[in-house]
Amino acid sequence: MDLAEIWRVMRRRWYVLIPGLVITAALAAAVHFFVPVQYQSQSTVTLLNSKKATEAFDGNPFLSTQTSLTGMADGLARNLNSDGAVADLKALGLTGTHEAKIADNALGPFMWLTVTGTDRAAVLKSDEILTAYAQKRLDEFQTQQSVRPEAMIRMATIVPPQEPEAQTKSRIQFLAMAAALGFVLSLVATFFVEARKRRRGPGKHRPDPEEEPASEQEAQSPEPEEGSAAPASRTEESAVERTLAIRRPPSWARSDEDGPADAEPKAPQPVTASPITAEPLDEESNHGHRPRTGQ
């Protein structure tokens, strides 16, 4: 089925297509108004060596990096995403959802702390709570292992919690899905109705004006214009031919001088009415007697 045929079907079944498109528009509007906008705030932290480990570098923690710090960052991120941490954060006032993970393409023990929610101000505050809680959990881990304060791993904030930004990607995806689904269902309903109409046949329903066969339209011949001669009907022509065939003399009564050319039938000549004239009969053939007037 080409595009022209699809367009014709859509025009014929507009009473199915248009309500479907209206419902699609209403569905997209509902997604726009009832699906809230998501806001996201993110901070970046890093783990630093202890004061004792940086003595060889004049106390500069950024000059002393170890592989163990990256492992500690991964363990801390997993703990912050656990159910126990979620319960603690909600008790501290965190709203929305949060996530802690090692930064993408990180060359050191860098972590991303992200909070997502529908309230811009609450998202920013929740990210600040998450950043402080991460520092607290790092100290608790080392305290449980009886690590001396001068040997404890420290945490530094590289990027503080940022102003929340609207996340429109998911909302646009929902709008596109709703519009595409509604449009596809409208087309399916349109072609379903078209298929049912064609399956019933012309005897079960009144066809549309565009579906009328060409033979019926051609059968409606235009009326002859005024002054033009109407064509003779087939019945009148057959009556004239029968009349001429009766008036044609039999073959035995024809003259032998006609030749073979007379054997071919001649074109029918129009019958003209002529007055009946009484011709005198040969007296010899009637033995000298004239026929009576009634004969």
LOMIKOL-480121 format. One record per residue (C-alpha): residue in three letters; chain; x, y, z; residue number from 1. Coordinates in nm, 2 decimals. Each point is the difference from the previous one (the first is absolute). Example, Ala and Ser with C-alpha at 12.3 -4.5 7.8 and 13.67 -1.06 7.14 Angstrom:
2
NODE res chain      u      v      w   n
NODE ALA     A   1.23  -0.45   0.78   1
NODE SER     A   0.14   0.34  -0.07   2
END
This chain:
295
NODE res chain      u      v      w   n
NODE MET     A   0.00   0.00   0.00   1
NODE ASP     A   0.15   0.33  -0.11   2
NODE LEU     A  -0.03   0.34   0.16   3
NODE ALA     A  -0.28   0.11  -0.24   4
NODE GLU     A  -0.21  -0.30   0.10   5
NODE ILE     A   0.07   0.06   0.37   6
NODE TRP     A  -0.10   0.37  -0.04   7
NODE ARG     A  -0.33  -0.10  -0.17   8
NODE VAL     A  -0.08  -0.24   0.28   9
NODE MET     A   0.07   0.27   0.26  10
NODE ARG     A  -0.23   0.24  -0.18  11
NODE ARG     A  -0.28  -0.25  -0.03  12
NODE ARG     A   0.02  -0.10   0.37  13
NODE TRP     A   0.05   0.34   0.14  14
NODE TYR     A  -0.27  -0.06   0.26  15
NODE VAL     A   0.23  -0.27   0.15  16
NODE LEU     A   0.34   0.18  -0.04  17
NODE ILE     A  -0.09   0.34   0.13  18
NODE PRO     A  -0.14  -0.12   0.34  19
NODE GLY     A   0.31  -0.21   0.04  20
NODE LEU     A   0.23   0.30  -0.06  21
NODE VAL     A  -0.20   0.20   0.25  22
NODE ILE     A   0.04  -0.27   0.26  23
NODE THR     A   0.37   0.00  -0.08  24
NODE ALA     A   0.03   0.37   0.05  25
NODE ALA     A  -0.19  -0.03   0.33  26
NODE LEU     A   0.24  -0.28   0.11  27
NODE ALA     A   0.31   0.21  -0.08  28
NODE ALA     A  -0.15   0.30   0.19  29
NODE ALA     A  -0.06  -0.22   0.30  30
NODE VAL     A   0.36  -0.12  -0.01  31
NODE HIS     A   0.12   0.36  -0.02  32
NODE PHE     A  -0.21   0.12   0.29  33
NODE PHE     A   0.00  -0.30   0.24  34
NODE VAL     A   0.35  -0.13  -0.04  35
NODE PRO     A   0.21   0.23   0.22  36
NODE VAL     A   0.33   0.14  -0.10  37
NODE GLN     A   0.30  -0.17   0.16  38
NODE TYR     A   0.29   0.21   0.14  39
NODE GLN     A   0.35  -0.13   0.07  40
NODE SER     A   0.29   0.13   0.21  41
NODE GLN     A   0.35  -0.16   0.01  42
NODE SER     A   0.32   0.04   0.21  43
NODE THR     A   0.35  -0.15  -0.05  44
NODE VAL     A   0.22  -0.11   0.29  45
NODE THR     A   0.33  -0.17   0.01  46
NODE LEU     A   0.19  -0.22   0.26  47
NODE LEU     A   0.34   0.12   0.13  48
NODE ASN     A   0.29  -0.17   0.17  49
NODE SER     A   0.04   0.03   0.37  50
NODE LYS     A   0.22   0.27   0.16  51
NODE LYS     A   0.26  -0.26   0.09  52
NODE ALA     A   0.02  -0.14  -0.36  53
NODE THR     A   0.07   0.35  -0.14  54
NODE GLU     A   0.29   0.09   0.23  55
NODE ALA     A   0.24  -0.10  -0.28  56
NODE PHE     A  -0.17   0.25  -0.23  57
NODE ASP     A   0.01   0.29   0.25  58
NODE GLY     A  -0.36  -0.07   0.10  59
NODE ASN     A  -0.14   0.05  -0.35  60
NODE PRO     A  -0.27  -0.27  -0.03  61
NODE PHE     A  -0.04   0.05  -0.38  62
NODE LEU     A   0.36  -0.11  -0.06  63
NODE SER     A  -0.07  -0.33   0.18  64
NODE THR     A  -0.24  -0.23  -0.18  65
NODE GLN     A  -0.05  -0.37   0.05  66
NODE THR     A  -0.21  -0.27  -0.17  67
NODE SER     A  -0.15  -0.08   0.34  68
NODE LEU     A  -0.18   0.33  -0.01  69
NODE THR     A  -0.20  -0.09  -0.31  70
NODE GLY     A  -0.10  -0.33   0.16  71
NODE MET     A  -0.12   0.19   0.31  72
NODE ALA     A  -0.20   0.24  -0.22  73
NODE ASP     A  -0.18  -0.30  -0.16  74
NODE GLY     A  -0.08  -0.15   0.33  75
NODE LEU     A  -0.13   0.33   0.14  76
NODE ALA     A  -0.22   0.05  -0.31  77
NODE ARG     A  -0.16  -0.34   0.04  78
NODE ASN     A  -0.07   0.07   0.37  79
NODE LEU     A  -0.17   0.33  -0.08  80
NODE ASN     A  -0.23  -0.18  -0.25  81
NODE SER     A  -0.11  -0.27   0.25  82
NODE ASP     A  -0.34  -0.02   0.17  83
NODE GLY     A   0.14   0.10   0.34  84
NODE ALA     A   0.15   0.32  -0.14  85
NODE VAL     A  -0.32   0.08  -0.18  86
NODE ALA     A  -0.19  -0.03   0.33  87
NODE ASP     A   0.26   0.22   0.18  88
NODE LEU     A  -0.01   0.27  -0.27  89
NODE LYS     A  -0.38   0.02   0.01  90
NODE ALA     A   0.01   0.04   0.37  91
NODE LEU     A   0.25   0.29  -0.05  92
NODE GLY     A  -0.25   0.17  -0.24  93
NODE LEU     A   0.11  -0.12  -0.34  94
NODE THR     A  -0.28  -0.01  -0.26  95
NODE GLY     A   0.00  -0.15  -0.35  96
NODE THR     A   0.24  -0.26  -0.11  97
NODE HIS     A   0.38   0.00   0.03  98
NODE GLU     A   0.30  -0.18  -0.15  99
NODE ALA     A   0.36  -0.03   0.08 100
NODE LYS     A   0.26  -0.14  -0.24 101
NODE ILE     A   0.36   0.04  -0.12 102
NODE ALA     A   0.02   0.28  -0.26 103
NODE ASP     A   0.01  -0.10  -0.36 104
NODE ASN     A   0.34   0.00  -0.16 105
NODE ALA     A   0.15   0.08   0.34 106
NODE LEU     A   0.38  -0.01   0.04 107
NODE GLY     A  -0.02  -0.02   0.38 108
NODE PRO     A  -0.24  -0.07   0.29 109
NODE PHE     A  -0.26   0.25  -0.11 110
NODE MET     A  -0.37  -0.05   0.08 111
NODE TRP     A  -0.32   0.15  -0.13 112
NODE LEU     A  -0.28   0.06   0.25 113
NODE THR     A  -0.33   0.06  -0.18 114
NODE VAL     A  -0.35   0.08   0.12 115
NODE THR     A  -0.31   0.01  -0.22 116
NODE GLY     A  -0.35   0.14   0.09 117
NODE THR     A  -0.29   0.22  -0.10 118
NODE ASP     A   0.06   0.29   0.24 119
NODE ARG     A   0.30   0.22  -0.10 120
NODE ALA     A   0.07   0.13   0.35 121
NODE ALA     A  -0.04  -0.34   0.16 122
NODE VAL     A   0.24  -0.16  -0.25 123
NODE LEU     A   0.28   0.24   0.08 124
NODE LYS     A  -0.04  -0.04   0.37 125
NODE SER     A  -0.01  -0.38  -0.04 126
NODE ASP     A   0.32   0.00  -0.19 127
NODE GLU     A   0.17   0.19   0.28 128
NODE ILE     A  -0.13  -0.26   0.25 129
NODE LEU     A   0.14  -0.28  -0.22 130
NODE THR     A   0.34   0.16  -0.02 131
NODE ALA     A   0.03   0.04   0.38 132
NODE TYR     A  -0.13  -0.35   0.06 133
NODE ALA     A   0.27  -0.14  -0.23 134
NODE GLN     A   0.27   0.16   0.21 135
NODE LYS     A  -0.17  -0.14   0.32 136
NODE ARG     A  -0.01  -0.35  -0.14 137
NODE LEU     A   0.37   0.01  -0.10 138
NODE ASP     A   0.10   0.09   0.35 139
NODE GLU     A  -0.22  -0.27   0.15 140
NODE PHE     A   0.16  -0.27  -0.21 141
NODE GLN     A   0.34   0.09   0.12 142
NODE THR     A  -0.10   0.04   0.36 143
NODE GLN     A  -0.15  -0.34   0.00 144
NODE GLN     A   0.34  -0.13  -0.11 145
NODE SER     A   0.18   0.19   0.29 146
NODE VAL     A   0.20   0.22  -0.24 147
NODE ARG     A   0.19   0.28   0.17 148
NODE PRO     A  -0.12   0.35  -0.10 149
NODE GLU     A   0.34   0.09  -0.17 150
NODE ALA     A  -0.03  -0.31  -0.22 151
NODE MET     A  -0.36   0.04  -0.11 152
NODE ILE     A  -0.09   0.06  -0.37 153
NODE ARG     A  -0.15   0.34  -0.05 154
NODE MET     A  -0.27   0.13  -0.24 155
NODE ALA     A   0.01   0.33  -0.19 156
NODE THR     A  -0.28   0.17  -0.20 157
NODE ILE     A   0.11   0.07  -0.35 158
NODE VAL     A  -0.33   0.13  -0.13 159
NODE PRO     A  -0.26   0.11   0.25 160
NODE PRO     A  -0.37  -0.08  -0.05 161
NODE GLN     A  -0.11   0.18  -0.32 162
NODE GLU     A  -0.31   0.19  -0.07 163
NODE PRO     A  -0.27  -0.25  -0.11 164
NODE GLU     A  -0.06  -0.03  -0.38 165
NODE ALA     A  -0.33  -0.11  -0.16 166
NODE GLN     A   0.02  -0.34  -0.16 167
NODE THR     A  -0.22   0.02  -0.31 168
NODE LYS     A   0.13  -0.30  -0.18 169
NODE SER     A  -0.23  -0.25   0.18 170
NODE ARG     A  -0.30   0.23  -0.04 171
NODE ILE     A   0.06   0.04  -0.37 172
NODE GLN     A   0.03  -0.38  -0.04 173
NODE PHE     A  -0.33  -0.05   0.17 174
NODE LEU     A  -0.16   0.26  -0.23 175
NODE ALA     A   0.14  -0.16  -0.31 176
NODE MET     A  -0.11  -0.34   0.11 177
NODE ALA     A  -0.36   0.12   0.07 178
NODE ALA     A  -0.02   0.18  -0.33 179
NODE ALA     A   0.14  -0.29  -0.20 180
NODE LEU     A  -0.22  -0.26   0.17 181
NODE GLY     A  -0.32   0.21  -0.05 182
NODE PHE     A   0.08   0.06  -0.37 183
NODE VAL     A   0.07  -0.37  -0.06 184
NODE LEU     A  -0.32  -0.10   0.17 185
NODE SER     A  -0.20   0.25  -0.20 186
NODE LEU     A   0.14  -0.14  -0.33 187
NODE VAL     A  -0.07  -0.36   0.11 188
NODE ALA     A  -0.36   0.09   0.08 189
NODE THR     A  -0.04   0.18  -0.33 190
NODE PHE     A   0.12  -0.29  -0.21 191
NODE PHE     A  -0.19  -0.25   0.21 192
NODE VAL     A  -0.33   0.18  -0.08 193
NODE GLU     A   0.10   0.02  -0.37 194
NODE ALA     A   0.07  -0.37   0.00 195
NODE ARG     A  -0.33  -0.09   0.16 196
NODE LYS     A  -0.19   0.22  -0.25 197
NODE ARG     A   0.17  -0.17  -0.29 198
NODE ARG     A  -0.06  -0.35   0.14 199
NODE ARG     A  -0.38   0.06   0.03 200
NODE GLY     A  -0.04   0.05  -0.37 201
NODE PRO     A  -0.23   0.24  -0.19 202
NODE GLY     A  -0.32  -0.19   0.09 203
NODE LYS     A   0.04   0.05   0.38 204
NODE HIS     A   0.08   0.37   0.02 205
NODE ARG     A  -0.05   0.31  -0.21 206
NODE PRO     A   0.34   0.08  -0.16 207
NODE ASP     A   0.16   0.34   0.02 208
NODE PRO     A  -0.03   0.23  -0.29 209
NODE GLU     A   0.37  -0.05  -0.08 210
NODE GLU     A  -0.05  -0.38   0.01 211
NODE GLU     A  -0.27  -0.02  -0.27 212
NODE PRO     A   0.12  -0.21  -0.29 213
NODE ALA     A   0.07   0.17  -0.32 214
NODE SER     A  -0.25  -0.21  -0.18 215
NODE GLU     A  -0.29   0.15   0.19 216
NODE GLN     A   0.12   0.35  -0.07 217
NODE GLU     A   0.05  -0.07  -0.37 218
NODE ALA     A  -0.35  -0.16  -0.01 219
NODE GLN     A  -0.15   0.34   0.08 220
NODE SER     A   0.02   0.15  -0.35 221
NODE PRO     A  -0.08   0.37  -0.04 222
NODE GLU     A  -0.33   0.11  -0.14 223
NODE PRO     A   0.01   0.10  -0.36 224
NODE GLU     A   0.02   0.37  -0.07 225
NODE GLU     A  -0.30   0.19  -0.14 226
NODE GLY     A  -0.01  -0.02  -0.38 227
NODE SER     A   0.22  -0.31  -0.03 228
NODE ALA     A  -0.15  -0.31  -0.15 229
NODE ALA     A  -0.05  -0.28   0.24 230
NODE PRO     A   0.14  -0.33  -0.11 231
NODE ALA     A  -0.25  -0.26  -0.11 232
NODE SER     A  -0.06  -0.28   0.24 233
NODE ARG     A   0.10  -0.36  -0.08 234
NODE THR     A  -0.37  -0.11   0.01 235
NODE GLU     A  -0.10   0.25  -0.28 236
NODE GLU     A   0.30  -0.11  -0.21 237
NODE SER     A  -0.09  -0.37   0.03 238
NODE ALA     A  -0.37   0.08  -0.10 239
NODE VAL     A   0.11   0.18  -0.32 240
NODE GLU     A   0.23  -0.29  -0.09 241
NODE ARG     A  -0.27  -0.25   0.05 242
NODE THR     A  -0.24   0.21  -0.22 243
NODE LEU     A   0.26   0.02  -0.28 244
NODE ALA     A   0.06  -0.38   0.02 245
NODE ILE     A  -0.38  -0.06  -0.05 246
NODE ARG     A  -0.03   0.23  -0.30 247
NODE ARG     A   0.31  -0.16  -0.17 248
NODE PRO     A  -0.12  -0.23  -0.28 249
NODE PRO     A   0.10  -0.36   0.01 250
NODE SER     A   0.30  -0.13  -0.19 251
NODE TRP     A  -0.21  -0.19  -0.25 252
NODE ALA     A  -0.18   0.31  -0.11 253
NODE ARG     A   0.31   0.19  -0.08 254
NODE SER     A   0.11   0.05  -0.36 255
NODE ASP     A   0.29  -0.20  -0.13 256
NODE GLU     A   0.15   0.32  -0.14 257
NODE ASP     A   0.08   0.14   0.34 258
NODE GLY     A   0.32  -0.20   0.00 259
NODE PRO     A   0.21  -0.10   0.30 260
NODE ALA     A   0.02   0.36   0.12 261
NODE ASP     A  -0.37  -0.02   0.11 262
NODE ALA     A   0.08  -0.29   0.22 263
NODE GLU     A   0.16   0.23   0.26 264
NODE PRO     A  -0.25   0.16   0.23 265
NODE LYS     A  -0.06   0.37  -0.06 266
NODE ALA     A   0.01   0.26   0.26 267
NODE PRO     A  -0.34   0.05   0.16 268
NODE GLN     A  -0.19   0.29  -0.14 269
NODE PRO     A  -0.23   0.22   0.20 270
NODE VAL     A  -0.36  -0.09  -0.02 271
NODE THR     A  -0.21   0.28  -0.14 272
NODE ALA     A  -0.38   0.01  -0.01 273
NODE SER     A  -0.15   0.04  -0.35 274
NODE PRO     A  -0.36   0.02  -0.10 275
NODE ILE     A  -0.15  -0.32  -0.13 276
NODE THR     A  -0.09   0.04  -0.37 277
NODE ALA     A  -0.21  -0.24  -0.20 278
NODE GLU     A   0.18  -0.12  -0.31 279
NODE PRO     A  -0.20  -0.15  -0.29 280
NODE LEU     A   0.04  -0.37  -0.03 281
NODE ASP     A   0.07  -0.18  -0.33 282
NODE GLU     A  -0.33  -0.11  -0.15 283
NODE GLU     A   0.16  -0.30  -0.16 284
NODE SER     A   0.13  -0.13   0.32 285
NODE ASN     A  -0.35   0.04   0.15 286
NODE HIS     A  -0.19  -0.13  -0.31 287
NODE GLY     A  -0.14   0.34  -0.08 288
NODE HIS     A  -0.16   0.06   0.34 289
NODE ARG     A   0.08   0.28   0.24 290
NODE PRO     A   0.03  -0.08   0.36 291
NODE ARG     A  -0.26   0.12   0.23 292
NODE THR     A   0.06   0.30   0.21 293
NODE GLY     A   0.02  -0.20   0.32 294
NODE GLN     A   0.26  -0.24  -0.14 295
END
